Amino acid sequence: QPIPQATTNAIEALAVNGRSGLGTPIFWAAGNGAPTDTVDADGYASFNFVIAVGSSDDRRKRSWYSEEGTTLDLVAPGGGDWALITTTKMNAGYTSTFAGTSASAPHAAGVAAILLAVEPGLTRLQVIDRMEAAARKDLLPANFNSYGWSPSFGYGQVQAYNTLGNIVTSPLPLFGLSGLLGLLLSLSFMVWIFRKQV
């Protein structure tokens, strides 16, 4: 679906000018409409100022519902036939049935939040580059091209340990981590709510 101009302006302004001009990485659920829909047909997920995140399962495969396409950036765990995501519920307690690309996008946002907590001076593009370069590519089918990109997995499955590299053993500034994590996970959650409404 097309994006209203006011929405594109807001997303672009946050992506480019957020964080005092460093830019804010915005993660967007790629969509659960496969095989009939593709991420390219979604004006929001395919917008060039967001990071489209698809879903991978516990068998290193694309989740059967996760939309493919030329604008897919990354995948992250989102559940499949054999395993779902256990997480907190909005009204307290836990659920073990959370799944979909709306479960994948917060995984990616969380990795970005941890990275920015440790290296807050990174720009939006540097965060994206770091995550894409560190992404896991031993996925099935391994249909990555010479640039390391695949229409099924984007640049691969998000990997927190690889993204953080040699800084993973450094003490984390917990106050900054919780603040950034809350911000990015909230953004992903708002995207999920918005997708449910449009």
N, C-alpha and C positions, 0 to 999 in steps of 0.2 A: 504494500500500500504506500502511496506517496506521503511525504512528511510535510506538514504545514510549515510555511516559511518561518514563522516565529519559533518553531521548535528547532529547525535547522540552525537558526541564528543562535539560539541558546546553547545547543550542543557544541557548535563550533567555538563560541566564545569561551565556554568552560574548558574545552579541549586545548585551545590555543593560549588563552590568557589566564587560566586558573593557576593557583599556587604562585601568585606574584609573577606571572609571565613564564614560568617553567612549563606550564601545561598540565592538564589533568587527564590521566588515562581513563577512558570510559569504556566499560565492558558491557557487551550486549548479547543476550541469548540469541543464538543463530536460528532457533526455531525447531519445532518438533514435527514438521509436516512431511518428512520424507516417507516414501519416495516420490510423492506427487508434487511437493513444493521444494523450492531451492532457496538458499539464503539470498541469492541475487534478486529474487522477486520481492523481498521485504525491504522497503525503503529505509527502515530504521536500522536493521542489522547490516545492510550493505552500505550505509552512509560512511564516507571515507574518514570521518572523524571519530568513529567508534571502532572497538575491537570486537569482532564477531567471534563468539566462542561456541563451538559445537560440543557434543557429548561423546565420550568414550566409555566403554564398559570395562569390566574386570578381566576381560580376556584379550585386552589390547586391540579391540576392534571398535569401529564406529558403532555407536548405539543405533539400532535399526531405525529409529525415528529421527535421528539427527540430520538436519538438512545440509546438503553439500552445495558447493558453488565456488565461483571464482573470487568471491569476496570473503571467504572464510579465512580467519586468521589463526586460530588455535582451537584445540579441544582440551577438555578437562573432565574428570570423572563426573558422570551424571546418571549412572545406572543403566541397566539393560535388562535382558531376560533373566539374568541369574543373580544380580546384586543391585540393591538400591542404596540410597544415601540415608544414614541415620543423622538426625540433627534435632535442634530444639524446635518446638512449635510456638506459634504466635501467642497462644493462650496458655502457656506453661506446659511443662512436660516435654516429651520427646516423640518423634515419629521415625519409623524405619522404612517409610515408603516414599520419601522425597526423591524425585527423579526428574529428568528432562534437562534441556539446555539451560533452564532457569536454575538448576542446581549446579550446572557447570560454570556459569558466569561468576558466581560468588567465589568459587575455588580460585579462578584466575585473578579476581580482584584482591583476594586475600594474599596471594603471592606478591602482587604488586605493592600491597600495603606494607608487607614485611620488608620488601626491598627498599621502599621509600623511607621506612623508619630507620634503616641503617644508613642509607645514602640519600638523604633528603634533597640534595642538590641535583639529582638526575632530572633531566627533562622528560616530558611525556614520550618523545620519540626514543630516547635512550632506554627508558623502561621497556617499551615495546621491543626494541632491538635485543635487549638482554633476555627477555622472556622467549622470544622466537628463536634466538641462537641456542638457548639452553634446552629447548623443547625436545622431548623424546620422540624418536623416529622409528623405533623398532616395533611398528604397529602393523596390523594386518587388514587389508593388503597393503604392502609397502609401495604405494604408487606415487612416491615423491619424485619430482622432476629434478633437473640439475641445479635448480635454485633452492632445493630443500623444501619445496611446497607441494601440497597435495590437495585436490578438490574435496577429499574426504576428511582430511585432518588439518588443513591449513599448514602451518609450519610445525605441527606436531602437538604432542600432549604436554601440557604445562608441568614443569618439574621445579618444585621449590628449591630443592637442594642444589641442583645444577645452576639455577638462576642466581642464587646467593653466592655460589662459588666459595672462595677462600674467606669470605666474611661471615660464613655461617657460624663460626666459633666465637665471633666477637660478641661481647655483652650487648643485648638489645636495650635501647632506651624504652622501657615499658610504657611510660606515659605516652610517648610519641607513637609507639606501635598501636596501642589501644585506640588512640584518637584516629589515626589513619585507617586502621582496620575497620573501625566503626563507620567512618565516612564512606569508604569504598564499598563495604558490604551493604550499607544503606542505599548507595546509588544503584547497586545491582538489584537490590530488593525493589526499589522504586521502579526500575525498568521492568521487573517481573510483573508488578502490579499494573503498570501502564499497558504492558502487552496483553494482560487479561482483559483490559477494558476497551481495547481498540480492535 
